[in-house]
């Protein structure tokens, strides 16, 4: 029977062997630093599609990778393997993962895949401390899930992703198009030295937001994952169970697209049927058998087909309220004007001021000054105290020698215009509060119908200004441009023009369209004798 000294000696030897075995186990992965695909196949015993292989290799080679993907193509599956590869092949590495709120998205999707890998490979994580959102080898060597706060300030969200530094650091962002800009700012501040990598995954629903800007401005390597490239769709066999399949893809082709007419030519809203799907048919949800798919080009009728099947941005809708070309033209005219005269507004014109008052804690108050066709750079500021907002707006009013201030009078904004006029009584300040949910002002209609509310009237006024006025000039404000090109419109069964609801715009942009709303307010017919007629 061993005494206590002998037992302690045996335990010490056993622990030393464990540490030595673990160290040897780690060193075996050095050869996979340049080959994440081989790590996945040989160590994790996984198979990858051609598109996912491109994602793995891009993370190895590029500081920033954007995986722009159709639905069900394996981007989240691949991202989990990237996280484990990085953690295993680099000692002193840190991997931070996040996803658009709520936290359940991160737990269910990306960490569902990561935890599945832990269960399948227990020896790989021997000696690790594992919880639902953390795999830790040592105090400063881990893979962790980080929640994005749904409340709080922009600064607080940025701070949550700042100050993270390690010799080897990887950030993975799932559903990246729905992640606020301040999160990316925080991540960027951590990628200043060492080996730093960022992988962003998303479905390209709209040309808006920080991920689209990174892609547009070539600030990342973009990997495109299309359903047409997936082996399940190519072969008609579920090579990868649970991923996109051929039956669903063909059904969407039949439901969401149509063949081109004989007199139609392919354009940016078209795509070509791949050879391996020509002649293939499937059953509709109601039991009908679709005709075999003919070869050739097809027109996309439902924008969902673009991002869910092709993994590309939807083309501009026929019902787009404001064309991107009109916005670009107005931007070019602003740049040309400033190149000649500087940012000084045209002389002899008193500006109209539009003030959109913050509705929620994360929103900003936005101030727009329009001098005829010239729009100055917009101002935004935080705060929902009506007295302070009114005081700040009054200072702007006097500084710019404003003719009239049009103030959003929805909710708490209803008190701002009265406060401005009361404080500026001696100077005869003119501040008009407008509730855009009210009826249109005046007997105003267009050739396609009447306006549903004042909100539709104001947005349409901006549309017509940008479409027809060769003097329209917009400042270099990417957020304003995004907000202007996002809404669509339609005519309801009563002949009323309707504009995309603000909640929908907010959902697409992941923020309130404060700047565009402020610009719209400057087009309010605030003089009783002159009602602006839009046609």
Phi, psi and omega in degrees: 000127184284141173281177186292329178294319179295319179298317179296321180295318179297316179297321179296317178296317180298317180293322178296320177296321179300312182297319180295317179298318181293321180296316178298321180299317179296316185294336179295341183271357181304323184293345181267002180301325181262006183216075179296333179293315178296323177301314180297320184281320187270324182267311182273349181060043182249156173244146183234148173286166179300320181293319180293325174303318178297323178296313181301314182290329178292320177297322177298321192261339190234142178301320182232128176238132173249122176259098180269115198227148165286175180282139172075022183265000174097017182294320180288322175303312180294321181297322178297321178291325175299316181300314182289320176303310183299317181296322185279325187270344179241114171287155185061032179260153176227132180240122179248125180242146177208171178205163179302142179302156003280174183300332181300332176300315181293315181295316188283320187268280186297314182282343169297318177291316182296315180294329175297322177294322178297317181294323182283338186231062185299325182292331180296332184247025176299129180087356178275153170262117187243127171233185187296330181230026181205134172235114188237124176270312175222178185303324183244025178227107188197167165242131186219148173262132182241123180280143174268121181300134178276345177235182181093182185269167174301320182297322180293321178293320178296318182296329182294337181248010178260169173070022180253120184221138178200158178302326178228118185223136181228132173248135176236124182240115178265150185052049190297336180290342181259009180266132184298152182302324184295334175295317179293327176296317178297317179297316181303323181293343181264358187252041185266340183207171182069198175266106182242135181225147176225126175244122179244129179241140179194163170260126189281079184283328183206151176279074183203156175095170185295329181289317177300319180295321177299319180291313181299319184270010176058044179261014180201159169273126185258127174250127185258122180248112181251148175299330180293343179266354186280138182300329178299319181283322181294317187265338186079006178245140179283074178300320178242099182301140178089347179273180179304144182236167184293318183301312180296320181297315180294322177299317180293324176301314182290324184276328190250357180221170178216157176293150175291145174287159183304328183266003181267146175248147179299141175223195185290352177261015185241163174210166183250136178294126178293152185305321186289351177255352180296129179085357181272146178224165178210177183262138177286168182295335179268009176098349178292151175261120179291154174293154175302142181292125176279157176287166175112193186268150177227152179263134178278121179262329180248120182304336180301330181298323182300309185270335182276331182250310184274340183068035179228163181294139175298143174293161179300130183290151174298337180259021174298129183291313184233122182290143176298327179295321179295319179296315180297322178296316179295325177294317181296320179294323178297314180298319180294320179296313183294325178299330181267321187243355188080185183277014178287125180297160178304138182284154175081006180239123175278132185282154167263135183253130173249130181236111174265120186271136181303135181260330183230166184302328181273352182280165176243151166282133183238136181239128180237135175244122179241120179257086185065247179268351185265124177253122177287161173306135185282155175248143173228148176206152182273165175123138181237010175281117188297325179294317181290321177298317179297319180296318180294317180295323180294323177297316175300317183303312181289320182299319184266358182053057186288142175285307180213140174255124176256120189244133175298121184253023176281139175058230183293342179293345183297337182268349188290310181300314176300321178297319180297313181293324180293316180289330182256025183303318182295326181268005180056048177297136179247107178235124184247122176270130180233134172259113187289352177278353181283178181293157176300154180268121179086173179270077187248132178212171176237179181290343180258354178152179178265166182275142178290320181208177178298328179301313178299320180299317183288316178298321180293326178298318177295318178303309184292326177298312181290328182284322191246338187269112180286358176259003180291129183225123179250139181285166179285084183226099186298325180294319177298314180299318178299315183294324181289325184270359183280315188290149168248172179221163174205168177249123184281180186289354175258007179080019180263134175285128179240141177251145177317131183298151183297324179297325179289317176300316179300319180294321180290319184273341187064030174193169178279143179282059186301315185293314180296321178297321178295318177297317179303321182298331181290349179261008177293135178286085188272351175262124184298326184284343183234105177259118183291127180257126183252130179222000000 
